[in-house]
Amino acid sequence: MRTKSVNRDLFHSKSGLRSTNPHFYLRDLHSETADIRDPIGHQRRLLSKITKDNIRFPARLKNTIKKDYFYRLPDVNIEDSPVKNNPRVVGLLVNDAIEQTGFVNPLIVKRDQKEWKCSHYLPFRAGHIQDALFRLLEKSGHSLEEWTPELVLFSIEEELNHRSGGSSMTLAALLAIVDAFNDKDSSLFRCACCLVEPVGDEITSVGSIEEKLNGFIREYGRGSLLVRRSDAEDAEHFDEYFDDRWLVDSFQDLADKLVEHNLIDALFEEFPLTMTEVNSATTRIEWLAEETTQLDALQFAKRVKRVSTRSKEAPLRVSLAIDQQLEDLNRDLGQFKQAVQHSSNVLATLEELGNLASHEELIDVRVRRAAAKFDAHEFQFVYDELLPLTNTIETDPYRVKFESQYMLYNTLARGMVVLEKEGWQEWFDKSLEIQNKVDRGNIHRTKAYLIHGLLRHGLLDEAKQELDALESKKSTIHPYTWQFLTGYRACYARQCGETWEDSEYEKEGKRKAFAFYLQATARQEARTVEDRSDRFLRAARAFHDESKPTPAPNETNSEPNIQALLAGFMRLSAAILSSHQPGFESAMTEIRTFLKQEGTEAIKRWYERFVPEDLKSAKEKLPDLLNAVPYF
């Protein structure tokens, strides 16, 4: 761990350095104010300064400090600091610009009542610690199926008060969390430090081990526990300064040590699941979806659901909120049947509550269910369900918050675009009007929906005008939305008979947005057959990668996934372009198998007139098949 910046403020009297690393603080203060012409006066002023700042030192250094700094003042009293006797787990860092000097940074971990939070000085966020905690507990021999220790709320502060970077303090913080779970009773963590850091699922040694341990020994003299890799040769000669040493080369090794010392069981305790924890779960889900995969986020959300189901004390609102999270995740992953089921569960529960459920809540959940039905290709349901709700809003807009209004208008307009019903643009206009007035945070997403509608209806001039207007606002648009806009730019070029691609996006593109972009470029007829086929196959792989979630215990992957069907369409397109009979037959088998699954009846009706029977007639039907896909 290294400090990110170095300046004179590092040694300011208000710096955390004076209490966490007082020996180094005194050395620097002495060197800056030394006066060889008046050594006695200098030492008196130095003593006055550290007394005023309430600087205290490890008891073992009192005689050394007197000898090195106050040799002209034989009767001086150097006070020792009681906090040095119980620092618990400390972080270690190095400042390259100050003679490769090591510093200690005690970590202060407490249970929190409101949220998971970390000091802004620390180089990690709550998500990093929760990730490491999950990897650790996976190796502990305990089942996580109905437990969510990641949701126990903590705050992590530090004492040095200086920013640092890197991940070498992450596992130290993890051990501090384990210590807090155990009420800080274990003598192992009385004065502990950690010299390993996570790299994905692995554990490796941190850098600058010798400098960091020199800093630790300088301040504490001796520690209770040193955690290091077995091959950390530069740490071996420091072993004698610690009461105990853990040699860990993996999360499994670390878990085994904690199990051996009975420090894991405390992490699997019952705790009330309230809306505070659900809000924390939402943050965790967003982190997992962004930093790892949506599949990881989904499995975590399922665990939270099992915990809420098991807990008889969990409020009804908790269960409803978790169902909505599961609906969102399943919809994003293309698992439309599950998404519809979760939103239907919420609606049924609210309807049973009678007048305890608000009108606004009922509208929200109906809009969410309609969005899930969109993936099920029940577009007429979307229209029939939502159009009457607009009359309610128009009649009494004060009963529904503005977010609910524009979500309703967006979802209705998207359904009308696919059904080719007149008036869809008016609903997008209403949505944008609201957002322009009160909430511009999602306005670019709505613009993307509008552009998609303009392209599907062949309104190319208007689509280009909207795309060009957003080009200058790229820095303000969410990256995921921009990826879809890139695909729409490729779609615009295709409809104009042109070839267009984004070379930078193609280097880094991933997830389903990239698959939509690839199919748009693959359909640009000016390209070679080989290039187009390759792009269709790459799109198939991108769709396929997100359509196969890893099942949790006691689950199977039997649910239909719309992205699996889109992957089949992409492989079919590649086979048709290259006149590859085996590829055609394989793709058709995949598509027919999908359409036989329970819950795909509306999808089958939507595509059955476009799906070719043989390769000979396929090229003629292919454009109509791809145009029928509501996302293209």
N, C-alpha and C positions, 0 to 999 in steps of 0.2 A: 504494500500500500504506500503510495507516495502523495505528499501534499501537492495540490494543483498550482499553488502560487506561493511565492516567497516575498515578503516585504518586511519593513521595519516593524509593522504592527504585530508580527509574530511574537515580539518580545515586549509588547506594551503591557503595562501593569494590569490591565483588565483581561489579558489573555489567559485562556485556560492553562497555558503552559506553566504558570506560576504554582498551581496546585497539583497538576498531574505530573510534571517533570521539574520539580523545584531545583534539583541539583544543577541541571543544565541551564535553567533560568538564572541562577545565581552566578554561574560561570560567565554567561554572556553579559550580565549586568556589571560584573566586576571588570571584564575586559573593556567595556565601553566607557567606564567612568574612572578607570585606574589613574592615579596621580602619584608618580614616583617622587615628586617634591614634597608631598605631605601624606605619607602612608598611613599615619595614625588617623589623621582627619578623614582620609578616604575610607578607611575601614569603619570609622564611626558613622559616616554618611551612608555607607553600604548597609550597616546594621540597622540604622534608622529607617532606611527604605524598605528592607524586608520585614521589619517589625510593623511598619505602617500598612504594608500590603498583606499582613498576616500570612507570610510565607512560612510553611512548616516543612520539616525534612524527616526522612526516615531515621529512626533512632540510631541505627547502626552507623550512620554517617556523621553523627554529631562531632565526634573527635576529629574526623578527617576534615570536616568543614572548618572547625576552629583552627586546625593546623594550616590549612591551605589559604583561608581567607581572612581570619581574624587573629593571626599570630601576635599582633601588637596589642590585642585586647584579651589578656589571659583569663579574665574573670567573666567573659561574655557568656550569657545563657542562650543556647540554641534550642528552641522548642521543637519537639518532634510531633508529627501529625498522626492522630489516631486513625484517620482514614487509610493510612498506609498499611494498617494491620488487616484490612478487610476489603481489598479492591475488587474481589470476585473476578469475573472474566474481563480481560482487557484486550483491546485491539492494539496492534503494533503497526507502525508506519515509519517511513524513511523520507527525509527531505534531501534530495540530491544536491540542492544548491548550498546546503550548510554542512559541508564536510561529510556527506553521506551519514548523517546523524540519525540514529533511531530514536523514536519517541513512543511513549505509551499513551493509550487513550482508553480509560475505563468506560465500560458500557453500562448504562443504567437502564435496566429493564423492569417495567412495572405492568401489572394488569391495567387495562384501560376499560372504561365503561361506554365509550362512544364510538371509537374507531381504531383501526390498525394504523399506526403512524410511526415515522422515523424522523429523527432530526435532519434538517436540511444540510447539515454539515457532513453527514454520513454518506458514503459512496454507494449505498444500496437502498432499495426501497422495500416496502413490505412484501411485494411480490417475489423478490429474490429470496427472502427468508422463508416464505411459504413454500416456494419451489424446493428449496433445500430440505425443509421439514418433511415434505411429502416423499422425497427420495429416501430420506433417512427412515421414515416409518414404514415404507414399502419393504425395507430390508430387516425390519425388527422382529418378524415372525408373527406380528399381530395382523388381523384382518382389518382393512380400512373400509370394508363394505358399508358399514353403518356408522362410521365415525368421521368427524371433520375437525380434527385438532387445529387445522389452519384457521378456523374461524374464531378461536379463542383470541380475544383482542388484547394487544400489547402496545405499549409505547416504548420506543428505544431512543434514549438520549445519549449524549456523550459529554465528556468533561473538557476535552482539549480545545473545543470551539474553533476548529480550523478545517476547511474543506479538504477532502482527500479523494483519490480516484482508484479504480480497479476493483477487484473482487476478493482481495486477500483477507478482508475483515468479515466476509460473509459467514464463514463457518464459526468464527468466534462469536458472532451475534447469535447463530443457531444454538451454540452451547449455552449462551446466556439465557436464551429462551427456555431451553430444557431445564436450566438451573431455576428459573422463575416458576416453571410448572411444578418443580419439587420444593417450592417455598424457600429456596436458597438455603437448604439445610445441609447439603452435602459438603464435607470438608475438601472434597476433590476440587471444587471450584472456588475455594477461598482466595486463591491468587493464581489464576490460570491464564495461559495464552495458547494460541493455536497458529501453527505454521503450515496449514494446508488450506486450499481453496477449491471450489467446485469449477470444473470445466465440463459443462454438459452433465452427463451422468457419472463422470469420473472425478477423482480427487487427485490434485497435484500439489507439489510444494510451492510455497510463495517465494517471491524473490527477496534478495537482500537479507537472508536469514541471520547472518552474523551481526550485521548492524542493528537489526531489530532486537536480537537477544542481548546485545551489549546495552541497549537502552533499557530493556527490562531489568537486567541485573544491576545497572547503575541506580535505578530508582527503588527496586524492591529487595535486592540482594539474593532473595530466594523465592521460589514459587512453589505452589502446591501441585500443579499439573502442567506438563508440556505435551501438546498434541502435535505430532509430526509424522512424516512418512518414514518408512523403514530405511529408505535409501538416501535420506537427507544427511549426508556425511558432514556438511558444514554445521550441523546442529548437534552432532554427537558429543563434542567436548563440552557442551553446555548441560548435558543430562544431569551431571552431579549437582546442579543448582536447583533441581526440582525433586520434590518428594515422590512423585509418580510420573511415569511417561507412558503415553499411548502411541503406539506405532500403527498408524492407519494408512492403508493404501487405497481404500475404497469406502463408499458409503456403507457397504456391508461390514467392514471392519469397525467403522465408527458405531454402527448400530449394535454390533456384538459387544463392544466395550460398555455402552450405556445399559444394555440388557444385563450384562455381568454385574454391574454395580446397582441394579434395581432402580434405574433412572428413567425407564420408558413407560412403566405402567401409569404414572401420573398424567401422561399425555392422553390417555384414553379414559377420561373422566366424563361423567354426565354434566352437561351444562345447559341452561335454558336457551332455547332457540327463539329469539325475539326478532322484531323487525330490525333492530340494530345489527344483529348477526346476518340477517338477510341482505341488508344494505352492504355489509362487508362482503358477502358472497357475490353480490352483483359486481363489485369492484374486482374481486378475484376472477370471476368469469370473464370480464372484459380483459383483464391482464392475460389470462391463458389464451384467449382467442387471438390476441394481438401478438404475444411474445412466443407462444408455442403453436398450438393448433386449436381449431374450434372443436375437434374431437375431444381433446383434453378438457376443454371447457364444459362440454356436454357430460362427460363422465363425472366431473366434479359436481355439476348441478344435480345429476342423478343421485350422487351420494347425499347431497344436502336434502333432497326430497325424501330419501329413505330415513334420514335422521328425523326429519319433521314428522314423518308418518309414525315412527316408533315413539316419539315423545308425545305423551298424552297432554302435556302442559303447553305445547306449541299453539299459539293463537291461530284462529282460522285465517287471519290476514297473512300469516307466514306461509301457510300452505298455498294460498291463492297466488302470492307473489312468486313462489318457487315454480308453480305451474306456468306462470307467464314467462319466466326465464327459460324454462324447458321448451315452451312453444317457440320462443325466439330462436333458440339454438337449433332446434330441429328444423325450423323453416330455413334458416341460413344454410344448413347442411343438406337441404333437399329432401328431408324425411317428412314429407307432407302429411302422411297419415298420422304420425305421432304428433305433429304440430296441430292438426285439426283436433285430435283427441284432447290434448292439453287445454286448448282454448275452449273447447266444448265443456270440459270439466269445470272450468272457471265460470262459464256462463250459467251452467246448471246450478252451481253452488250459489251464485248471486241471485238467481231467480228464486231459489228456495228461501232466501233471506227476506223476501218480500220488501217492505218499506225500509229495511235496514240497509239495503243496497241503493246507492244513488243512481239517478238517471244517467249521469255522466259515466259512471262505471260500466253500466250496461251498454252504452254506446261504444265505449272503448273496447270492450271485449268482443262485441259484434264486429267491429272493424278488424280486430286482430284475427278473429276466426275467418272473416272474409279474405284476409291476406293469405292465410294458410290454405284456404280453398282455391286461391289463384293457382298455387302450385299443383293442386289436384286437378286443374283444368276445368273446374266448375265455374266458368266465367259468368254464366247466366245467374247462378246463385249469388255471386258477388254483386251483380247489378240489382237483382230483385231484393236482396237484403239491405243494401246501402241506400238506394235511391229514396225510399220512404223516410230514412233517418235525416236526410237533408231537409225535408219539410219540417221536421221537429226543430232543427236548428234555425231555419229561416223564421219559424213562428215565434220561437222563444230562445234567442241566442244566449241569453244570460245564464241558461241552465247548463251550458257546456263550455268548458275552457277552450281557449283558442287552439291549443295543441291538438285537442281531440277533433276540432273542426277541420284543420288542414290535413290531418291524417285520414279522416273520412273522405275528404275531397280527392286526395291523391289516390287512395285505393279504388274509389269508384271510377275515377278517370282512367286508371290503368285497365280496369275491367272493360270499360267502354271502348278503349283503343283496340283491344283484341276482338271484341264483338263487332267492331266497325259501326258503332252507334254514334249518331251525330251529337254534338254538344260536349264532347269530352274536353276540348280545349277550355271551355268556359269554367269547368271545375278546377283545372290547373290554375287558371287565372285567379279564381277565388282564393285558392290555397296560397299563391304567391302574394296576393294582396294582403292577406293576413300576416304572412311571415315578414313581409317588408315593413309592416307597422310595428310588430311586437317581438319577432323572434327570427333573426336571420341565420341562426345556427345551422338549420337544415335546408336552407333555400337552394343550395347547389344540388342537393339530392333531388329536390323537386324539379329543378331545371333539367336534370338528367332524365327523369321520367318524361318530361315534356318533349325533349329532343328525341327520345326513343319513339314517342307517339308520332311526331312529325315525320320521322324516317319511315315508320311502318305505313303511314298514309301517303307517302311520296311527296310530301311538302318540303322539297329539298332546299329551296331558297330560304325558307324560314328556319330550317334546321341548321343551315350553314351560318345564318345570322346569329343564332343562339350559341353555336359552337365557337364562333369567332369572338363573341362578347366574353365568353368564359376564358378564352386563351390568355388574356392579360391578367386574369385573377387566379392563375394556377397556384400561386403561393398561399392563397387563402382557402383553397379547396382541400377537403380531406383526401388523402392519397387513395383510399379505396374508391371514392366517388370518381376521382380523376382517372383511375384505371378503366372504369366503365365508359367515361367520356372518350377515352382513347379508342375504345372499341367502336363507339358511335362515329368517331371521325373516320375509322376504317370502313364502317358500313356506308357512310355518306359517299366516300370515294368509290365503293363498289357500285352503288346505285347510279353514280355518274359515269360508269364505265372506265374508271381510272384505277391505278394501282397506288396504294399508299401504305406505309408502315412506319412504326416508331422504333428505330433501331435501338435506342437506349432502353425502352420498355422491354424489348425482346431479350435483352441481356439479363434482366432481373425479374421479369414477369412471373407470377405464381398465383395459385388459387384460382377460383372459378372465374373471376373477372378476366384473367389472362386467357382462359379457354374461350370466353365470348369474343375477345379480341382476335384470337387465332382463327376462329370460324369465320369471322368477318373478312379477314385478309384471305383466307382460303377460298372464299367465294368470289374474289376479284378475278374475273375471267381472263384478264390479260396476262396472268401469270402462267408459267409452264404447268403441265399436268403433274410433273414430279414435285414441284414446289407446293402446289395446292394440296396434293395428297399428303405430303409430309405435314403440312400445317393442320389438316384435318386429324391426322393421327396424333399430333402433339396436343391438339385440343381434347381428343378422346382421353389421353393420359391425364391431362389436367382435371377433367371432370371426374375421371375414375378415382383419382387420388383422394378426393374428398367425399366419395360416395360409399366408402367402406369403413365405417367407424368400428373401433375395437370394442367388442362387447364387454360389459361388466360381468362379474360373477353371476351365474344363473341366467344369463341373457344369451340370445342368439341374434344373428344379423339377418332376420327374415323379413324386415320391413322394406317395402319398396322405396327407392330413392330416385327422385327425378333426375339427378345428375347421372345416375347409371344409365337411364334411358338416353340422355343427351350424349353420353359417351358412345352408346350403341349407334346413334344417328351419325356421329362423326366417323366411326369406323366404316359404317355403311357408305357414307359419302366418298371416303378414300377408295373403297373397293370399286364403287361405281365409276369414278373418274379413271381409274387405272384398268378397268375391265377385268378385275381379279375375282374369278368365280369362287374360289375357296374363301376369300375374305368376305365376299358378299353373303355366302351361305352362313358363315360364322356369325356375322353381324345380325342377319335376319333371325337366326336362332336366339341370339341374345335379346333382340327386341321382342320377339314373340313370347319368350319366357317371362320377360318383365310384364307384358300386358296380360298375362294369365294370373298375376298375383292379385290377391284380395285388395280392394281399395283403388284399383286402377281403371275401373269401368268407364269413368268420364274421359280419361286419357285415351283409352282405346277408341271410344267413339270419335274423339277429336282427330285422331290421326289415321283411322282405318282406310279412309278413301285416298290417302296419299302414299301409304306404304306399298312399295312395289312387290309384285309376286315373283318376278324373275329379273335377271340382270339385263335382258334384252330391252325391257320396257322401263328400266330403272332411270336411265339418264333423262328421259322425258318427264318423269314424275319428281325427280330430285329437287328442282327449284321450288315446286309447290310444297313439298314436305318441309324443307327448311324454312320457307316463308310462314308455314303454319306454326312453327315453334314460337310461343308468345314472347320469349326473351330475346329473339334475334331480330 
